[in-house]
C-alpha cells in the first residue's frame, strides 16, 4: 500500500517498508511434510516487526518530508495485522516493489530506502521471510526475499544512493543444512549492467545471531537506527555548515548507541559500496546524550556542575551527588565548570566538543592542599 506519496521535481527519498508478524502457513496443522514441518515450527508469530515498520514509516513522514537533500517522495508500507496497510505477502510486496522501483529509477540522485523487519534465516544467502512463507508446496522458502540477490539486482537502478536495513535473525536452522539450495521467488532480475552507487546494507545483527525485539513494542535495532538517522550518525564537515547524516556513519552510530545503552547481545553488521553519501540534513543542531563526571570520581559528591555554551545561551546545572551526570545537550563546543562550595577542590573549567553519537567525559579536578588528609 502507498502510505505516502508526494511527487515533485528533483531528487527524492523513496521507501519500501515491510513488517511481518504473522506466518499462518507455519502454524500447527498447516500440513507440511516432515522437513518443512520442522522448519515451520521455527517461525511463529511476532509483535515487534509490524510495530517497527509502522514506526519507521511514520518517522519518515515526520522527519524526512521536507529534507533539503532528498525530501521524502513516497513510502510503500506493508505490515501484518495493521489497519490501512496491505498484508506483506509475496504478491503484495512484489506490487509495492514495482511501484517503489519505478520511483527510485526516475532520478539518479534519488535515495532508495528499504526496511524489513520479521523472521529471517541464513544459508549461503540471507533470507527475509514474508507472511505467506510455506504456502507453496515443496518450495517452503518460495515466498521469501533473498536479500543478497535483491541488493545485487538493485545495482541497475538509477538511484545513486541505496540503503537496505534488514532487521531479522541471521541464524541457520539445522533443517536448512539438509537442502542443496533454496529456491525463492524474485523481485528483480539481476543484470550484468551495473551502475556505480553509494550503497549500504545494514543487517540488524551479526552472522549466526538473533535480532531482538520487545514484546508489544519495537525492535532494538529499529530504535537505534532511528536515533542514528535523527542525528547520532550526523557530522558537520565545517564549523558553520549543517549537520548531515552520512551512510557510512549509520552502522557505527547504531553499534555505539547499543553499547551506550548496555546492550551487549546485538551488534549490527554493514556491507557497503562507494565512499558514502549524505542522505539527510538535520533541521537543527542534534541533541547528544552525555555522561559527565569528575576525576577523581569522589569529587562529584561535593561538585556544583554547569554545562554551558561559551557563546552564551541557556545553562544546564546539577548539584552535588555521587552518580554520573546523565542528560542530553545540543551539539557544539561546550564548557564544563565544576565549583566546590566547601572548598575541597580547585574550581575547574574545561572546553570540549559535544558531538554525536554521545559523550562520556570526566573533568580532572585538583584537591586543595588544606583539605589533604581531611577526607
KEZA-526928 format. One line per field, with one value per residue (C-alpha): residue number from 1; residue in three letters; y, x, z. Coordinates in nm, 4 decimals, decimal comma, padded with zeros to 6 digits. Layout:
// KEZA-526928
k [NUM|...]
r [ALA|...]
yy [Y|...]
xx [X|...]
zz [Z|...]
//
This chain:
// KEZA-526928
k [1|2|3|4|5|6|7|8|9|10|11|12|13|14|15|16|17|18|19|20|21|22|23|24|25|26|27|28|29|30|31|32|33|34|35|36|37|38|39|40|41|42|43|44|45|46|47|48|49|50|51|52|53|54|55|56|57|58|59|60|61|62|63|64|65|66|67|68|69|70|71|72|73|74|75|76|77|78|79|80|81|82|83|84|85|86|87|88|89|90|91|92|93|94|95|96|97|98|99|100|101|102|103|104|105|106|107|108|109|110|111|112|113|114|115|116|117|118|119|120|121|122|123|124|125|126|127|128|129|130|131|132|133|134|135|136|137|138|139|140|141|142|143|144|145|146|147|148|149|150|151|152|153|154|155|156|157|158|159|160|161|162|163|164|165|166|167|168|169|170|171|172|173|174|175|176|177|178|179|180|181|182|183|184|185|186|187|188|189|190|191|192|193|194|195|196|197|198|199|200|201|202|203|204|205|206|207|208|209|210|211|212|213|214|215|216|217|218|219|220|221|222|223|224|225|226|227|228|229|230|231|232|233|234|235|236|237|238|239|240|241|242|243|244|245|246|247|248|249|250|251|252|253|254|255|256|257|258|259|260|261|262|263|264|265|266|267|268|269|270|271|272|273|274|275|276|277|278|279|280|281|282|283|284|285|286|287|288|289|290|291|292|293|294|295|296|297|298|299|300|301|302|303|304|305|306|307|308|309|310|311|312|313|314|315|316|317|318|319|320|321|322|323|324|325|326|327|328|329|330|331|332|333|334|335|336|337|338|339|340|341|342|343|344|345|346|347|348|349|350|351|352|353|354|355|356|357|358|359|360|361|362|363|364|365|366|367|368|369|370|371|372|373|374|375]
r [UNK|UNK|UNK|UNK|UNK|UNK|UNK|UNK|UNK|UNK|UNK|UNK|UNK|UNK|UNK|UNK|UNK|UNK|UNK|UNK|UNK|UNK|UNK|UNK|UNK|UNK|UNK|UNK|UNK|UNK|UNK|UNK|UNK|UNK|UNK|UNK|UNK|UNK|UNK|UNK|UNK|UNK|UNK|UNK|UNK|UNK|UNK|UNK|UNK|UNK|UNK|UNK|UNK|UNK|UNK|UNK|UNK|UNK|UNK|UNK|UNK|UNK|UNK|UNK|UNK|UNK|UNK|UNK|UNK|UNK|UNK|UNK|UNK|UNK|UNK|UNK|UNK|UNK|UNK|UNK|UNK|UNK|UNK|UNK|UNK|UNK|UNK|UNK|UNK|UNK|UNK|UNK|UNK|UNK|UNK|UNK|UNK|UNK|UNK|UNK|UNK|UNK|UNK|UNK|UNK|UNK|UNK|UNK|UNK|UNK|UNK|UNK|UNK|UNK|UNK|UNK|UNK|UNK|UNK|UNK|UNK|UNK|UNK|UNK|UNK|UNK|UNK|UNK|UNK|UNK|UNK|UNK|UNK|UNK|UNK|UNK|UNK|UNK|UNK|UNK|UNK|UNK|UNK|UNK|UNK|UNK|UNK|UNK|UNK|UNK|UNK|UNK|UNK|UNK|UNK|UNK|UNK|UNK|UNK|UNK|UNK|UNK|UNK|UNK|UNK|UNK|UNK|UNK|UNK|UNK|UNK|UNK|UNK|UNK|UNK|UNK|UNK|UNK|UNK|UNK|UNK|UNK|UNK|UNK|UNK|UNK|UNK|UNK|UNK|UNK|UNK|UNK|UNK|UNK|UNK|UNK|UNK|UNK|UNK|UNK|UNK|UNK|UNK|UNK|UNK|UNK|UNK|UNK|UNK|UNK|UNK|UNK|UNK|UNK|UNK|UNK|UNK|UNK|UNK|UNK|UNK|UNK|UNK|UNK|UNK|UNK|UNK|UNK|UNK|UNK|UNK|UNK|UNK|UNK|UNK|UNK|UNK|UNK|UNK|UNK|UNK|UNK|UNK|UNK|UNK|UNK|UNK|UNK|UNK|UNK|UNK|UNK|UNK|UNK|UNK|UNK|UNK|UNK|UNK|UNK|UNK|UNK|UNK|UNK|UNK|UNK|UNK|UNK|UNK|UNK|UNK|UNK|UNK|UNK|UNK|UNK|UNK|UNK|UNK|UNK|UNK|UNK|UNK|UNK|UNK|UNK|UNK|UNK|UNK|UNK|UNK|UNK|UNK|UNK|UNK|UNK|UNK|UNK|UNK|UNK|UNK|UNK|UNK|UNK|UNK|UNK|UNK|UNK|UNK|UNK|UNK|UNK|UNK|UNK|UNK|UNK|UNK|UNK|UNK|UNK|UNK|UNK|UNK|UNK|UNK|UNK|UNK|UNK|UNK|UNK|UNK|UNK|UNK|UNK|UNK|UNK|UNK|UNK|UNK|UNK|UNK|UNK|UNK|UNK|UNK|UNK|UNK|UNK|UNK|UNK|UNK|UNK|UNK|UNK|UNK|UNK|UNK|UNK|UNK|UNK|UNK|UNK|UNK|UNK|UNK|UNK|UNK|UNK|UNK|UNK|UNK|UNK|UNK|UNK|UNK]
yy [00,0000|00,3509|00,5051|00,8396|00,9935|01,3416|01,3783|01,6533|01,7520|01,6762|01,4046|01,2309|00,9629|00,6646|00,3977|00,0402|-00,0631|-00,4161|-00,5603|-00,9259|-01,0557|-01,3402|-01,6692|-01,8560|-02,1326|-02,2140|-02,2690|-02,6191|-02,8243|-02,6450|-02,9830|-02,9656|-03,2766|-03,3755|-03,1452|-02,8447|-02,9053|-02,8865|-02,5578|-02,4174|-02,4676|-02,2215|-01,9307|-01,8318|-01,5016|-01,1773|-00,8434|-00,6148|-00,6199|-00,4694|-00,2038|-00,1336|-00,0956|00,1498|00,3406|00,3722|00,4844|00,7455|00,8715|00,9153|01,1173|01,3379|01,3794|01,3388|01,5086|01,8452|01,7401|01,9691|01,6819|01,4338|01,5156|01,2227|01,1285|00,8109|00,5324|00,1872|00,0216|-00,3411|-00,4633|-00,7643|-00,7018|-00,3269|-00,1363|00,0745|-00,1325|-00,4417|-00,7771|-00,8459|-01,1492|-01,2016|-01,0819|-00,7680|-00,6990|-00,7515|-00,4997|-00,2467|-00,3155|-00,2427|00,0967|00,1712|00,0691|00,2845|00,5882|00,5169|00,4719|00,8106|01,0252|00,9414|01,1482|00,9688|00,7814|00,4278|00,3108|-00,0456|-00,1630|-00,5145|-00,6463|-01,0015|-01,3550|-01,4277|-01,7034|-01,7551|-02,0308|-01,9253|-01,6106|-01,4068|-01,4600|-01,2248|-01,4308|-01,2901|-01,3573|-01,6394|-01,8330|-02,2037|-02,1529|-02,3189|-02,6981|-02,8397|-02,4867|-02,3763|-02,0618|-01,9541|-01,6536|-01,5137|-01,2410|-01,3422|-01,0246|-01,0830|-01,1292|-00,8438|-00,5944|-00,7099|-00,6720|-00,3152|-00,2132|-00,1478|00,1088|00,4735|00,5842|00,6514|00,6190|00,2955|00,1942|-00,1505|-00,2135|-00,5777|-00,6326|-01,0121|-01,3081|-01,4468|-01,7944|-02,1132|-02,3683|-02,7227|-02,8275|-02,5762|-02,7588|-03,0650|-02,8686|-02,8470|-02,4986|-02,2561|-02,1547|-01,8142|-01,6009|-01,2976|-00,9316|-00,8100|-00,9996|-00,9269|-00,7764|-00,7697|-00,3949|-00,2289|00,1376|00,2951|00,3538|00,4547|00,1525|00,0495|-00,2714|-00,2925|-00,6195|-00,5759|-00,8414|-01,0331|-01,3714|-01,6633|-01,4392|-01,3332|-00,9928|-00,8835|-00,7112|-00,6032|-00,7777|-00,5217|-00,2681|-00,2211|-00,3891|-00,2859|-00,2225|-00,0029|00,2366|00,2591|00,3080|00,5935|00,7555|00,7357|00,8937|01,1560|01,2811|01,0206|00,9458|01,3139|01,5008|01,8652|01,8992|02,2637|02,4861|02,6741|02,4137|02,1967|01,8624|01,5844|01,2112|01,0076|00,6451|00,5365|00,6635|00,4879|00,1415|00,2720|00,5026|00,2172|-00,0022|00,2831|00,3571|-00,0096|-00,0273|00,3059|00,1591|-00,1503|-00,3820|-00,6470|-00,9156|-00,7491|-00,5596|-00,4577|-00,5666|-00,3438|-00,4005|-00,1030|00,0091|00,3503|00,6085|00,7154|00,9876|01,2313|01,1262|01,3774|01,7319|01,7977|02,0963|02,1966|02,1006|01,7478|01,6601|01,4475|01,2120|01,2632|01,1205|01,3701|01,3140|01,4233|01,2661|01,1635|01,0332|01,1114|01,4830|01,4506|01,4268|01,7868|01,9400|02,2005|02,1286|02,3614|02,2865|02,5954|02,7273|02,9684|03,1975|03,2359|03,0881|02,8593|02,6688|02,3206|02,2705|01,9865|01,9857|01,7569|01,3841|01,0783|00,9462|01,0493|01,3385|01,1878|01,4013|01,5455|01,8672|02,0482|01,9581|02,2116|02,3437|02,3459|02,4224|02,2084|02,4028|02,2484|02,4584|02,3339|02,5420|02,3574|02,4369|02,0708|02,1086|02,3884|02,5360|02,3926|02,4748|02,2762|02,3104|02,0079|01,9174|01,7722|01,5692|01,2690|00,9925|01,0541|01,1768|01,0290|01,2760|01,3067|01,6536|01,6373|01,8337|01,9050|01,8743|02,1841|02,1437|02,2378|01,9568|01,6806|01,4316|01,5605|01,3279]
xx [00,0000|00,1213|00,1308|00,2682|00,3128|00,4491|00,5523|00,7906|01,0904|01,4462|01,5852|01,3556|01,3738|01,1536|01,0983|00,9723|00,8923|00,7866|00,6970|00,5922|00,4316|00,2058|00,3126|-00,0187|00,1298|00,3758|00,1108|00,0405|-00,1761|-00,0591|00,0039|00,3726|00,5816|00,8386|01,1278|00,9087|00,7047|01,0247|01,1131|00,7628|00,7774|01,0660|00,8675|00,5888|00,4075|00,5860|00,4610|00,7635|00,8192|00,4834|00,5164|00,8703|00,7653|00,4891|00,7343|00,9824|00,7130|00,5764|00,9266|00,9995|00,6818|00,7589|01,1360|01,2224|00,9276|01,0977|01,4638|01,6878|01,8992|01,6309|01,2825|01,0501|00,8779|00,6926|00,6529|00,5210|00,4158|00,3169|00,2643|00,0843|-00,2466|-00,2164|-00,5280|-00,4768|-00,1858|-00,1514|-00,0505|00,3142|00,2576|00,4926|00,2469|00,1623|00,5303|00,6043|00,3356|00,4676|00,8239|00,7323|00,5895|00,8892|01,1446|00,9843|01,0026|01,3615|01,4670|01,3262|01,6247|01,9911|02,0104|01,7185|01,7667|01,6246|01,5459|01,4398|01,3446|01,2435|01,1561|01,0416|01,1735|01,4929|01,7448|02,0716|02,2181|02,4534|02,2376|02,0320|01,6562|01,3775|01,0619|00,7272|00,3807|00,2912|00,6098|00,5389|00,2327|00,3880|00,4072|00,7604|00,9071|00,8960|01,1067|00,9399|00,7777|01,0971|01,3305|01,6874|01,8438|02,1848|02,0384|01,7938|02,0635|02,2831|01,9998|01,9321|02,2699|02,0960|01,8592|01,9355|01,9060|02,2682|02,2205|02,0670|02,0104|01,8899|01,8057|01,7352|01,6022|01,5932|01,7744|02,0753|02,0891|02,0916|01,8199|01,9644|01,6969|01,8347|02,1675|01,9983|01,8828|02,1037|01,9726|01,6917|01,4506|01,2904|01,0697|01,2425|01,1506|01,4092|01,6243|01,9963|02,1736|02,5316|02,4851|02,5654|02,5694|02,8164|02,6297|02,6615|02,5129|02,4882|02,3230|02,2915|02,1904|02,0485|02,2752|02,5919|02,6004|02,4596|02,2958|01,9377|01,7775|01,5947|01,2632|01,0441|00,7068|00,4384|00,6986|00,9504|01,2839|01,6129|01,7619|01,4721|01,5073|01,8867|01,8534|01,6054|01,8232|02,1147|01,9085|01,7793|02,1319|02,3561|02,5029|02,5368|02,8592|02,9402|03,2100|03,2891|03,2419|02,9373|02,7843|02,4804|02,4812|02,4237|02,3650|02,6050|02,5541|02,8977|02,8273|02,4925|02,6178|02,8927|02,6373|02,3877|02,6512|02,7771|02,4235|02,3563|02,6758|02,5924|02,2578|02,4309|02,3012|02,5720|02,3629|02,3328|02,5591|02,4619|02,6730|02,7181|02,8143|02,8946|02,9789|03,1248|03,2650|02,9391|02,6875|02,4670|02,1039|01,9677|02,0335|01,9230|01,6929|01,8823|02,1904|02,1402|02,0886|02,3715|02,3434|02,6189|02,7605|02,9731|03,1811|03,4902|03,8310|03,8616|03,5032|03,4553|03,4651|03,1175|02,9687|03,0715|03,0728|02,8378|02,8474|02,7482|02,7392|02,7272|02,7832|03,0807|02,8993|02,6081|02,2617|02,0860|02,2942|02,2440|02,3290|02,3491|02,4148|02,6439|02,5697|02,7897|02,6312|02,7412|02,5501|02,3410|02,1477|02,1434|02,2811|02,2901|02,5936|02,8768|03,1732|03,0839|03,2430|03,2050|03,2551|03,2952|03,2723|03,3117|03,1258|03,3082|03,6491|03,7564|03,8851|04,0030|03,7316|03,7871|03,6712|03,7397|03,6307|03,5246|03,3235|02,9798|02,9291|02,7254|02,6693|02,7326|02,9922|03,1478|03,3806|03,5459|03,6647|04,0066|03,9999|04,2706|04,2263|04,3208|04,6243|04,4459|04,1963|04,4538|04,4231|04,0750|03,8611]
zz [00,0000|-00,0805|00,2669|00,1478|-00,1981|-00,2611|-00,6259|-00,7220|-00,9306|-00,8285|-00,6057|-00,3586|-00,0931|-00,1774|00,0883|00,0850|00,4445|00,5435|00,8848|00,9135|01,2306|01,1070|00,9496|00,9087|00,6918|00,9694|01,2349|01,3739|01,1412|00,8267|00,6626|00,5848|00,5286|00,7895|00,6893|00,6162|00,9328|01,1361|00,9645|01,0102|01,3862|01,3998|01,2615|01,4977|01,5286|01,6229|01,7545|01,7236|01,3430|01,2350|01,5064|01,3900|01,0264|01,1205|01,3399|01,0524|00,8073|01,0471|01,1261|00,7550|00,7016|01,0007|00,9730|00,6043|00,4386|00,3771|00,3840|00,1707|00,0333|-00,0733|00,0587|00,1078|-00,2151|-00,1206|00,1328|00,0482|00,3748|00,4261|00,7840|00,9283|01,1068|01,0632|00,9501|00,6413|00,5067|00,2911|00,4391|00,3467|00,1259|-00,1652|-00,4303|-00,2324|-00,1732|-00,5430|-00,6438|-00,3905|-00,5051|-00,8679|-00,7702|-00,5473|-00,8083|-01,0783|-00,8495|-00,7397|-01,1024|-01,2064|-01,0941|-01,0434|-00,7240|-00,5601|-00,2326|-00,2344|00,1188|00,2012|00,5525|00,6503|00,9960|01,0574|01,0697|00,8816|00,8416|00,6617|00,4485|00,1736|00,1459|00,3927|00,3635|00,4739|00,5333|00,4165|00,5597|00,3193|00,3873|00,3434|00,1233|-00,1839|-00,1659|-00,1859|-00,2032|00,1577|00,1003|-00,2249|-00,0528|00,0920|-00,0267|-00,0990|00,0373|-00,1225|-00,4709|-00,4192|-00,3177|-00,6051|-00,8575|-00,7390|-00,8841|-01,2162|-01,0585|-01,1405|-00,7752|-00,6875|-00,3099|-00,1830|00,1799|00,2875|00,6531|00,7392|01,0910|01,1080|01,2602|01,0758|01,2258|01,0181|01,1035|01,1045|00,8542|00,6053|00,6039|00,4535|00,1480|-00,1592|-00,2325|-00,1541|-00,4291|-00,3688|-00,5877|-00,7397|-00,7043|-00,9571|-01,2036|-01,1607|-01,4598|-01,5834|-01,6312|-01,3005|-01,2137|-00,9732|-00,6491|-00,2874|-00,1144|00,2461|00,3610|00,7373|00,8976|01,2459|01,3890|01,3124|01,1328|01,3310|01,5903|01,6616|01,6222|01,9360|01,9934|02,2801|02,3112|02,2431|02,1317|01,8527|01,7908|01,9465|01,6028|01,4881|01,7796|01,7423|01,3649|01,4001|01,6670|01,4234|01,1445|01,3876|01,4495|01,6107|01,2653|01,1741|01,1081|01,0438|00,7782|00,8572|01,1599|01,0275|00,7975|00,8582|01,0362|00,7821|00,8183|00,6044|00,5018|00,6231|00,9741|01,0308|01,1326|01,3661|01,5290|01,5753|01,7403|01,9539|02,0748|02,1530|02,3601|02,5281|02,6358|02,7756|02,5021|02,4562|02,2833|01,9440|01,7032|01,3522|01,0555|00,7466|00,3852|00,1661|-00,1854|-00,2630|-00,0237|00,1440|00,0755|00,2603|00,2892|00,5374|00,6595|01,0145|01,0639|01,3809|01,5801|01,7144|02,0782|02,2150|02,5147|02,7715|03,0922|03,2817|03,5924|03,7797|03,8170|04,0964|04,0983|04,4665|04,3809|04,2258|04,5738|04,6508|04,2984|04,1544|03,7789|03,4969|03,1242|02,9025|02,5541|02,5741|02,3282|02,5704|02,5992|02,8477|03,1012|03,2430|03,6095|03,8554|04,2277|04,4299|04,4148|04,3703|04,0478|03,6988|03,5431|03,2630|03,0195|02,6684|02,5299|02,1976|01,9863|01,9729|02,1703|02,5386|02,8727|03,1800|03,5012|03,8450|04,1605|04,5159|04,7782|05,0573|04,9067|04,8813|04,5211|04,2964|04,0714|03,7240|03,3705|03,0536|02,6917|02,4850|02,1767|02,2439|01,9245|01,8096|01,8799|02,2555|02,5051|02,8177|02,9921|03,3336|03,4323|03,6040|03,9307|04,1871|04,5638|04,7600|04,9831|05,3044|05,2508|05,2082|05,4907|05,5972|05,3947]
//
